[in-house]
Amino acid sequence: MRILAIDTSTSWCSVALCFDDQPIVHRHEQLGSKASQHLLPWCSELLQQLGAGFKDLDALAVGVGPGAFTGVRLSVAVAQGLSIGSQFPVIPVTSLDAMALQFVEHYQTPQNTTFTMALDARMGEVYWARYQRKQTQPNPLHSIQLTVPAEIPDNGEDLIAGNALAEYTDYFANHFVGRQFDAQLVPNALSILELAKARYQAGQVISVEQLEPLYIRNKVALTTQERNDAASRAPTGHLLG
């Protein structure tokens, strides 16, 4: 199995590669806006380490978000370009699914434990979803939500992890007390790769034409110029929502 996984949905640039029976190679660094300068070169470097090229891949796994708009757009655009050029299928993986797998792998919680992944969405909001541990895999219980931290349900039993804990410390100081784990947890290409391997074997791949980013908060897609244009068109005395 030959799969390359990429993710830039947060401030971290992350790339991982499995190639037949060779050891997995991986890079994961916090680069912020510099990710656009390093993502493709890192992909090439990892392939070169294993004596391969893009055309040797079976599939490309990509973190499709949610997360930072520019980061999600970058990884999806790179995936589209590589897939079109090399004609291999794509395996989309959400940010929270990737985080949930890391949680299951790193913490030996009992079977059927329910837990919440919480990713900072900025603007005072959080991307979150609840999961249940099933064997060695996280089972999502619903679709990803976008709300203020206070709207994340706390039933008194769920565990919680993710970088939203570090961003909204005042709120989480009084909620999920004693049940918080890893406030630095973000998506990682290694976990995207692991999920992608199972999905590839199950035939859960898509064509590049079907690949779409998962923004959730569509308003973030507006550029500054688009916001300014909209403001200039708004009637005097009215505020844009």
PASEBA-1860 file (N, C-alpha, C; in nm, 3 decimals):
! residues 241
1> MRILAIDT> 0.085/-0.119/0.000/0.000/0.000/0.000/0.089/0.125/0.000 ~ 0.057/0.217/-0.089/0.140/0.337/-0.105/0.051/0.461/-0.097 ~ 0.048/0.523/0.020/-0.042/0.636/0.042/0.035/0.753/0.103 ~ 0.013/0.870/0.047/0.068/0.994/0.101/-0.045/1.069/0.169 ~ -0.020/1.119/0.291/-0.121/1.194/0.366/-0.070/1.335/0.394 ~ -0.158/1.434/0.377/-0.119/1.573/0.400/-0.227/1.645/0.480 ~ -0.184/1.744/0.560/-0.280/1.826/0.634/-0.217/1.960/0.671 ~ -0.292/2.067/0.644/-0.251/2.202/0.686/-0.373/2.277/0.741
9> STSWCSVA> -0.465/2.204/0.803/-0.589/2.266/0.849/-0.572/2.352/0.974 ~ -0.456/2.341/1.040/-0.425/2.427/1.154/-0.292/2.496/1.125 ~ -0.228/2.549/1.226/-0.099/2.615/1.205/0.013/2.515/1.182 ~ -0.018/2.387/1.191/0.081/2.282/1.170/0.077/2.231/1.026 ~ 0.196/2.211/0.969/0.209/2.148/0.838/0.249/2.003/0.862 ~ 0.172/1.910/0.808/0.190/1.770/0.843/0.183/1.682/0.718 ~ 0.283/1.594/0.703/0.291/1.504/0.588/0.337/1.367/0.636 ~ 0.276/1.261/0.585/0.316/1.125/0.621/0.304/1.035/0.498
17> LCFDDQPI> 0.389/0.934/0.492/0.392/0.846/0.375/0.414/0.702/0.417 ~ 0.328/0.613/0.370/0.353/0.470/0.382/0.378/0.416/0.241 ~ 0.477/0.330/0.230/0.516/0.280/0.097/0.556/0.134/0.111 ~ 0.463/0.047/0.076/0.485/-0.097/0.087/0.527/-0.134/0.230 ~ 0.633/-0.210/0.244/0.674/-0.256/0.377/0.779/-0.167/0.442 ~ 0.810/-0.055/0.381/0.910/0.035/0.438/0.851/0.111/0.557 ~ 0.937/0.154/0.651/0.888/0.230/0.766/0.820/0.359/0.721 ~ 0.715/0.397/0.790/0.644/0.521/0.759/0.736/0.640/0.786
25> VHRHEQLG> 0.737/0.736/0.694/0.814/0.859/0.712/0.715/0.974/0.731 ~ 0.759/1.077/0.805/0.663/1.174/0.855/0.733/1.305/0.891 ~ 0.665/1.417/0.863/0.710/1.549/0.910/0.589/1.623/0.964 ~ 0.608/1.691/1.076/0.496/1.759/1.143/0.555/1.877/1.220 ~ 0.537/1.998/1.166/0.595/2.116/1.228/0.496/2.232/1.226 ~ 0.508/2.319/1.325/0.420/2.436/1.332/0.482/2.548/1.248 ~ 0.424/2.572/1.131/0.480/2.667/1.036/0.390/2.787/1.010 ~ 0.265/2.782/1.051/0.174/2.892/1.024/0.157/2.916/0.875
33> SKASQHLL> 0.168/3.042/0.835/0.147/3.078/0.695/0.257/3.025/0.603 ~ 0.370/2.981/0.659/0.479/2.929/0.577/0.451/2.788/0.524 ~ 0.340/2.730/0.566/0.308/2.594/0.520/0.298/2.587/0.368 ~ 0.251/2.695/0.307/0.237/2.695/0.161/0.372/2.682/0.090 ~ 0.479/2.721/0.158/0.613/2.712/0.100/0.674/2.573/0.118 ~ 0.622/2.497/0.213/0.687/2.371/0.250/0.608/2.245/0.216 ~ 0.478/2.256/0.199/0.397/2.135/0.183/0.442/2.048/0.066 ~ 0.447/2.105/-0.053/0.488/2.026/-0.170/0.633/1.977/-0.161
41> PWCSELLQ> 0.729/2.064/-0.122/0.866/2.014/-0.107/0.877/1.900/-0.007 ~ 0.803/1.906/0.102/0.806/1.797/0.199/0.753/1.667/0.138 ~ 0.646/1.677/0.061/0.593/1.558/-0.006/0.699/1.495/-0.096 ~ 0.765/1.579/-0.172/0.870/1.529/-0.263/0.985/1.467/-0.185 ~ 1.024/1.531/-0.075/1.136/1.481/0.005/1.106/1.344/0.065 ~ 0.985/1.327/0.117/0.951/1.198/0.176/0.950/1.088/0.071 ~ 0.896/1.119/-0.046/0.896/1.020/-0.154/1.038/0.986/-0.197 ~ 1.123/1.088/-0.205/1.262/1.065/-0.244/1.335/0.978/-0.142
49> QLGAGFKD> 1.301/0.997/-0.014/1.364/0.916/0.091/1.340/0.767/0.068 ~ 1.225/0.736/0.011/1.189/0.596/-0.012/1.207/0.555/-0.158 ~ 1.277/0.640/-0.234/1.308/0.608/-0.373/1.187/0.602/-0.463 ~ 1.090/0.690/-0.439/0.966/0.686/-0.516/0.928/0.824/-0.567 ~ 0.824/0.828/-0.650/0.771/0.954/-0.701/0.620/0.955/-0.687 ~ 0.559/1.067/-0.721/0.414/1.080/-0.706/0.338/0.976/-0.787 ~ 0.388/0.942/-0.904/0.318/0.847/-0.990/0.320/0.705/-0.936 ~ 0.401/0.681/-0.832/0.406/0.548/-0.771/0.300/0.528/-0.663
57> LDALAVGV> 0.227/0.634/-0.628/0.130/0.626/-0.519/0.002/0.553/-0.561 ~ -0.060/0.486/-0.464/-0.191/0.424/-0.486/-0.303/0.523/-0.459 ~ -0.280/0.615/-0.364/-0.384/0.711/-0.327/-0.322/0.825/-0.248 ~ -0.398/0.933/-0.237/-0.357/1.049/-0.158/-0.464/1.077/-0.054 ~ -0.423/1.082/0.073/-0.516/1.116/0.182/-0.497/1.262/0.218 ~ -0.607/1.331/0.241/-0.597/1.475/0.269/-0.691/1.514/0.381 ~ -0.639/1.597/0.471/-0.722/1.656/0.575/-0.807/1.766/0.514 ~ -0.938/1.746/0.513/-1.028/1.838/0.442/-1.090/1.943/0.534
65> GPGAFTGV> -1.048/1.946/0.661/-1.105/2.041/0.755/-1.207/1.974/0.845 ~ -1.274/2.055/0.924/-1.265/2.201/0.930/-1.136/2.247/0.997 ~ -1.113/2.377/0.987/-0.994/2.437/1.045/-0.977/2.576/0.990 ~ -0.852/2.622/0.986/-0.822/2.754/0.929/-0.854/2.753/0.780 ~ -0.928/2.852/0.734/-0.974/2.852/0.595/-0.858/2.840/0.496 ~ -0.755/2.923/0.512/-0.644/2.920/0.416/-0.570/2.788/0.421 ~ -0.559/2.728/0.539/-0.490/2.600/0.551/-0.568/2.487/0.487 ~ -0.699/2.485/0.509/-0.783/2.382/0.447/-0.779/2.396/0.296
73> RLSVAVAQ> -0.789/2.520/0.249/-0.785/2.545/0.105/-0.653/2.500/0.045 ~ -0.543/2.522/0.118/-0.411/2.483/0.068/-0.400/2.332/0.050 ~ -0.433/2.256/0.152/-0.416/2.110/0.142/-0.507/2.050/0.036 ~ -0.631/2.101/0.026/-0.723/2.048/-0.075/-0.674/2.084/-0.215 ~ -0.625/2.207/-0.233/-0.575/2.248/-0.365/-0.454/2.166/-0.407 ~ -0.363/2.141/-0.313/-0.246/2.060/-0.344/-0.289/1.917/-0.379 ~ -0.383/1.864/-0.303/-0.432/1.729/-0.332/-0.496/1.722/-0.470 ~ -0.572/1.824/-0.505/-0.634/1.827/-0.637/-0.529/1.831/-0.748
81> GLSIGSQF> -0.429/1.914/-0.730/-0.324/1.925/-0.830/-0.246/1.796/-0.848 ~ -0.209/1.734/-0.737/-0.133/1.609/-0.744/-0.216/1.496/-0.803 ~ -0.342/1.488/-0.764/-0.427/1.379/-0.812/-0.457/1.391/-0.960 ~ -0.481/1.512/-1.006/-0.505/1.533/-1.149/-0.381/1.496/-1.229 ~ -0.264/1.536/-1.177/-0.141/1.510/-1.249/-0.102/1.364/-1.253 ~ -0.133/1.290/-1.146/-0.088/1.151/-1.136/-0.200/1.048/-1.146 ~ -0.324/1.094/-1.151/-0.439/1.005/-1.173/-0.456/0.899/-1.064 ~ -0.441/0.937/-0.937/-0.473/0.842/-0.829/-0.593/0.892/-0.751
89> PVIPVTSL> -0.664/0.803/-0.682/-0.783/0.843/-0.606/-0.746/0.918/-0.479 ~ -0.847/0.979/-0.418/-0.829/1.061/-0.300/-0.909/1.003/-0.184 ~ -0.855/1.019/-0.063/-0.925/0.974/0.058/-0.938/1.094/0.152 ~ -1.056/1.155/0.162/-1.073/1.270/0.251/-1.089/1.225/0.396 ~ -1.027/1.299/0.487/-1.038/1.270/0.631/-1.063/1.401/0.704 ~ -1.162/1.404/0.792/-1.190/1.528/0.864/-1.089/1.548/0.977 ~ -1.073/1.673/1.015/-0.980/1.709/1.122/-1.014/1.637/1.252 ~ -1.142/1.635/1.287/-1.181/1.577/1.415/-1.170/1.425/1.417
97> DAMALQFV> -1.193/1.360/1.302/-1.170/1.215/1.295/-1.023/1.184/1.320 ~ -0.935/1.264/1.263/-0.791/1.243/1.282/-0.752/1.263/1.428 ~ -0.807/1.366/1.490/-0.780/1.391/1.632/-0.835/1.278/1.719 ~ -0.954/1.230/1.685/-1.016/1.124/1.763/-0.934/0.996/1.760 ~ -0.875/0.964/1.646/-0.790/0.845/1.638/-0.667/0.861/1.727 ~ -0.607/0.980/1.726/-0.493/1.005/1.814/-0.532/0.982/1.959 ~ -0.649/1.032/1.996/-0.696/1.017/2.133/-0.709/0.870/2.171 ~ -0.772/0.792/2.084/-0.792/0.650/2.111/-0.658/0.577/2.121
105> EHYQTPQN> -0.563/0.614/2.036/-0.433/0.547/2.036/-0.348/0.584/2.157 ~ -0.361/0.707/2.206/-0.273/0.755/2.312/-0.327/0.732/2.452 ~ -0.458/0.718/2.465/-0.518/0.703/2.598/-0.594/0.571/2.606 ~ -0.558/0.491/2.705/-0.617/0.358/2.720/-0.749/0.366/2.796 ~ -0.848/0.423/2.733/-0.980/0.435/2.793/-1.059/0.306/2.773 ~ -1.156/0.277/2.858/-1.237/0.155/2.843/-1.318/0.156/2.713 ~ -1.355/0.038/2.669/-1.442/0.027/2.551/-1.573/0.101/2.575 ~ -1.623/0.162/2.468/-1.749/0.237/2.469/-1.741/0.371/2.542
113> TTFTMALD> -1.620/0.411/2.583/-1.603/0.544/2.641/-1.645/0.649/2.539 ~ -1.721/0.748/2.583/-1.759/0.858/2.495/-1.670/0.978/2.525 ~ -1.632/1.047/2.419/-1.543/1.162/2.435/-1.570/1.265/2.326 ~ -1.531/1.388/2.354/-1.553/1.499/2.261/-1.420/1.552/2.212 ~ -1.409/1.573/2.082/-1.295/1.641/2.023/-1.333/1.787/2.001 ~ -1.248/1.879/2.044/-1.280/2.022/2.036/-1.163/2.097/1.973 ~ -1.185/2.151/1.855/-1.082/2.222/1.779/-1.116/2.370/1.773 ~ -1.020/2.454/1.807/-1.043/2.599/1.805/-1.084/2.645/1.665
121> ARMGEVYW> -1.195/2.716/1.657/-1.244/2.768/1.529/-1.226/2.919/1.519 ~ -1.165/2.978/1.622/-1.148/3.123/1.630/-1.284/3.192/1.636 ~ -1.282/3.323/1.642/-1.405/3.402/1.648/-1.494/3.358/1.765 ~ -1.430/3.306/1.873/-1.504/3.267/1.991/-1.580/3.137/1.978 ~ -1.548/3.056/1.877/-1.623/2.933/1.852/-1.532/2.810/1.846 ~ -1.598/2.694/1.848/-1.526/2.567/1.852/-1.591/2.469/1.753 ~ -1.507/2.397/1.678/-1.554/2.281/1.602/-1.549/2.162/1.697 ~ -1.657/2.089/1.709/-1.655/1.976/1.802/-1.745/1.862/1.753
129> ARYQRKQT> -1.714/1.744/1.804/-1.796/1.626/1.775/-1.771/1.522/1.883 ~ -1.875/1.443/1.912/-1.864/1.337/2.011/-1.835/1.204/1.941 ~ -1.754/1.123/2.008/-1.715/0.992/1.956/-1.732/0.887/2.065 ~ -1.732/0.762/2.023/-1.733/0.651/2.117/-1.624/0.554/2.077 ~ -1.548/0.509/2.176/-1.442/0.414/2.148/-1.500/0.277/2.114 ~ -1.463/0.224/1.998/-1.502/0.091/1.955/-1.376/0.015/1.916 ~ -1.334/-0.078/2.002/-1.207/-0.149/1.983/-1.094/-0.045/1.978 ~ -1.024/-0.038/1.866/-0.914/0.059/1.855/-0.950/0.178/1.767
137> QPNPLHSI> -1.080/0.197/1.743/-1.123/0.303/1.651/-1.222/0.398/1.718 ~ -1.223/0.524/1.674/-1.325/0.618/1.722/-1.449/0.612/1.633 ~ -1.564/0.599/1.692/-1.689/0.594/1.617/-1.762/0.727/1.633 ~ -1.776/0.806/1.526/-1.844/0.936/1.540/-1.992/0.916/1.571 ~ -2.043/0.997/1.663/-2.183/0.985/1.705/-2.274/1.085/1.635 ~ -2.215/1.184/1.569/-2.294/1.283/1.494/-2.199/1.363/1.405 ~ -2.253/1.451/1.326/-2.171/1.535/1.239/-2.099/1.642/1.320 ~ -1.998/1.702/1.261/-1.920/1.806/1.328/-2.005/1.931/1.347
145> QLTVPAEI> -1.996/1.989/1.467/-2.073/2.107/1.502/-1.982/2.229/1.514 ~ -2.040/2.347/1.499/-1.968/2.473/1.520/-2.052/2.558/1.614 ~ -2.004/2.578/1.737/-2.078/2.656/1.836/-1.980/2.730/1.927 ~ -2.034/2.812/2.014/-1.952/2.869/2.121/-1.924/2.757/2.221 ~ -1.816/2.767/2.300/-1.782/2.659/2.393/-1.896/2.621/2.487 ~ -1.975/2.720/2.530/-2.082/2.693/2.627/-2.190/2.602/2.571 ~ -2.195/2.583/2.440/-2.297/2.498/2.380/-2.249/2.355/2.356 ~ -2.126/2.325/2.398/-2.079/2.186/2.392/-2.144/2.112/2.509
153> PDNGEDLI> -2.224/2.010/2.484/-2.293/1.943/2.594/-2.198/1.867/2.686 ~ -2.219/1.880/2.815/-2.140/1.809/2.914/-2.235/1.726/2.999 ~ -2.233/1.596/2.977/-2.322/1.506/3.051/-2.263/1.457/3.182 ~ -2.146/1.513/3.216/-2.083/1.473/3.341/-1.997/1.350/3.330 ~ -1.993/1.289/3.212/-1.916/1.166/3.192/-1.816/1.175/3.077 ~ -1.850/1.246/2.971/-1.764/1.253/2.854/-1.626/1.309/2.888 ~ -1.524/1.251/2.825/-1.391/1.309/2.827/-1.384/1.412/2.715 ~ -1.281/1.497/2.717/-1.268/1.598/2.611/-1.121/1.626/2.586
161> AGNALAEY> -1.087/1.654/2.460/-0.949/1.685/2.423/-0.950/1.775/2.300 ~ -0.838/1.843/2.278/-0.825/1.929/2.161/-0.774/2.067/2.198 ~ -0.723/2.139/2.100/-0.659/2.267/2.129/-0.756/2.376/2.172 ~ -0.887/2.352/2.160/-0.985/2.448/2.210/-0.974/2.462/2.362 ~ -0.926/2.358/2.430/-0.910/2.364/2.575/-0.809/2.470/2.614 ~ -0.704/2.485/2.534/-0.602/2.585/2.563/-0.647/2.725/2.525 ~ -0.734/2.735/2.425/-0.779/2.865/2.378/-0.887/2.924/2.467 ~ -0.970/2.840/2.524/-1.083/2.888/2.606/-1.068/2.836/2.749
169> TDYFANHF> -0.955/2.870/2.810/-0.922/2.819/2.943/-1.020/2.864/3.050 ~ -1.070/2.986/3.039/-1.164/3.036/3.141/-1.289/2.950/3.146 ~ -1.341/2.916/3.029/-1.463/2.834/3.025/-1.435/2.693/3.074 ~ -1.329/2.632/3.022/-1.303/2.492/3.055/-1.247/2.474/3.196 ~ -1.212/2.583/3.263/-1.171/2.572/3.402/-1.287/2.527/3.490 ~ -1.409/2.550/3.443/-1.528/2.517/3.521/-1.617/2.411/3.456 ~ -1.571/2.354/3.346/-1.650/2.253/3.275/-1.559/2.136/3.234 ~ -1.614/2.018/3.231/-1.537/1.896/3.204/-1.420/1.883/3.301
177> VGRQFDAQ> -1.439/1.929/3.423/-1.332/1.928/3.523/-1.291/1.783/3.554 ~ -1.160/1.757/3.549/-1.109/1.624/3.576/-1.122/1.528/3.459 ~ -1.177/1.577/3.347/-1.198/1.490/3.230/-1.135/1.550/3.105 ~ -1.036/1.637/3.123/-0.972/1.704/3.010/-0.838/1.637/2.978 ~ -0.813/1.619/2.848/-0.690/1.556/2.803/-0.629/1.637/2.689 ~ -0.500/1.649/2.687/-0.422/1.702/2.574/-0.482/1.827/2.512 ~ -0.454/1.941/2.574/-0.504/2.070/2.525/-0.426/2.120/2.404 ~ -0.328/2.043/2.358/-0.251/2.081/2.239/-0.284/1.993/2.119
185> LVPNALSI> -0.381/1.905/2.133/-0.411/1.808/2.028/-0.467/1.875/1.903 ~ -0.404/1.848/1.789/-0.447/1.898/1.658/-0.437/1.783/1.557 ~ -0.495/1.798/1.439/-0.482/1.692/1.338/-0.336/1.667/1.301 ~ -0.306/1.543/1.270/-0.171/1.501/1.235/-0.180/1.407/1.115 ~ -0.088/1.423/1.020/-0.091/1.340/0.900/-0.075/1.192/0.930 ~ -0.010/1.159/1.042/0.004/1.018/1.077/-0.131/0.953/1.104 ~ -0.216/1.023/1.179/-0.349/0.967/1.207/-0.437/0.970/1.082 ~ -0.420/1.072/0.999/-0.492/1.075/0.871/-0.451/0.956/0.786
193> LELAKARY> -0.323/0.925/0.786/-0.272/0.811/0.709/-0.331/0.680/0.761 ~ -0.336/0.663/0.893/-0.389/0.539/0.949/-0.536/0.519/0.913 ~ -0.614/0.626/0.923/-0.755/0.617/0.884/-0.768/0.589/0.735 ~ -0.681/0.653/0.656/-0.687/0.637/0.511/-0.653/0.495/0.468 ~ -0.560/0.431/0.536/-0.524/0.294/0.500/-0.643/0.200/0.513 ~ -0.717/0.215/0.622/-0.835/0.130/0.642/-0.943/0.161/0.538 ~ -0.960/0.288/0.508/-1.063/0.327/0.410/-1.024/0.283/0.269 ~ -0.896/0.286/0.240/-0.850/0.241/0.108/-0.878/0.092/0.091
201> QAGQVISV> -0.849/0.014/0.194/-0.874/-0.130/0.187/-1.023/-0.160/0.174 ~ -1.106/-0.070/0.229/-1.251/-0.089/0.222/-1.310/-0.030/0.095 ~ -1.225/0.026/0.009/-1.273/0.084/-0.116/-1.338/0.220/-0.099 ~ -1.313/0.285/0.015/-1.374/0.414/0.043/-1.285/0.527/-0.008 ~ -1.276/0.538/-0.140/-1.197/0.642/-0.205/-1.289/0.720/-0.298 ~ -1.245/0.840/-0.335/-1.323/0.922/-0.428/-1.231/0.971/-0.539 ~ -1.291/1.022/-0.644/-1.213/1.083/-0.752/-1.181/1.226/-0.712 ~ -1.081/1.283/-0.776/-1.042/1.420/-0.742/-1.155/1.518/-0.770
209> EQLEPLYI> -1.241/1.486/-0.866/-1.353/1.575/-0.897/-1.454/1.583/-0.783 ~ -1.455/1.482/-0.698/-1.549/1.479/-0.585/-1.492/1.542/-0.459 ~ -1.364/1.576/-0.460/-1.299/1.629/-0.341/-1.345/1.771/-0.311 ~ -1.390/1.794/-0.189/-1.433/1.926/-0.147/-1.383/1.955/-0.006 ~ -1.347/2.081/0.021/-1.308/2.118/0.157/-1.429/2.121/0.249 ~ -1.407/2.095/0.377/-1.514/2.102/0.476/-1.489/2.226/0.561 ~ -1.550/2.336/0.520/-1.528/2.462/0.591/-1.622/2.476/0.711 ~ -1.747/2.433/0.697/-1.853/2.449/0.797/-1.892/2.595/0.814
217> RNKVALTT> -1.798/2.680/0.850/-1.829/2.822/0.860/-1.800/2.888/0.726 ~ -1.899/2.893/0.640/-1.879/2.944/0.505/-1.844/3.092/0.502 ~ -1.886/3.166/0.604/-1.857/3.309/0.605/-1.708/3.336/0.603 ~ -1.630/3.244/0.658/-1.486/3.265/0.663/-1.427/3.272/0.523 ~ -1.495/3.214/0.426/-1.444/3.211/0.289/-1.444/3.348/0.223 ~ -1.516/3.443/0.281/-1.517/3.576/0.223/-1.381/3.644/0.242 ~ -1.329/3.702/0.137/-1.205/3.776/0.148/-1.232/3.913/0.207 ~ -1.127/3.981/0.247/-1.142/4.115/0.302/-1.206/4.207/0.200
225> QERNDAAS> -1.166/4.196/0.073/-1.223/4.281/-0.030/-1.372/4.253/-0.047 ~ -1.410/4.125/-0.043/-1.551/4.091/-0.055/-1.632/4.147/0.061 ~ -1.574/4.145/0.180/-1.643/4.203/0.295/-1.658/4.353/0.278 ~ -1.552/4.417/0.229/-1.559/4.562/0.209/-1.661/4.598/0.102 ~ -1.664/4.518/-0.006/-1.761/4.543/-0.112/-1.903/4.529/-0.060 ~ -1.924/4.426/0.022/-2.057/4.405/0.078/-2.097/4.519/0.170 ~ -1.999/4.568/0.247/-2.027/4.678/0.339/-2.064/4.805/0.263 ~ -1.996/4.828/0.150/-2.023/4.949/0.072/-2.160/4.946/0.007
233> RAPTGHLL> -2.213/4.823/-0.014/-2.345/4.810/-0.076/-2.459/4.812/0.027 ~ -2.423/4.800/0.155/-2.526/4.795/0.258/-2.594/4.930/0.273 ~ -2.727/4.934/0.293/-2.798/5.061/0.312/-2.745/5.135/0.434 ~ -2.742/5.266/0.425/-2.695/5.349/0.535/-2.781/5.323/0.658 ~ -2.713/5.308/0.772/-2.786/5.287/0.896/-2.814/5.142/0.927 ~ -2.770/5.050/0.838/-2.790/4.908/0.863/-2.655/4.839/0.877 ~ -2.648/4.742/0.964/-2.526/4.667/0.985/-2.537/4.533/0.915 ~ -2.423/4.487/0.864/-2.421/4.354/0.803/-2.421/4.249/0.913
241> G> -2.495/4.139/0.892/-2.495/4.031/0.990/-2.380/3.937/0.967
END
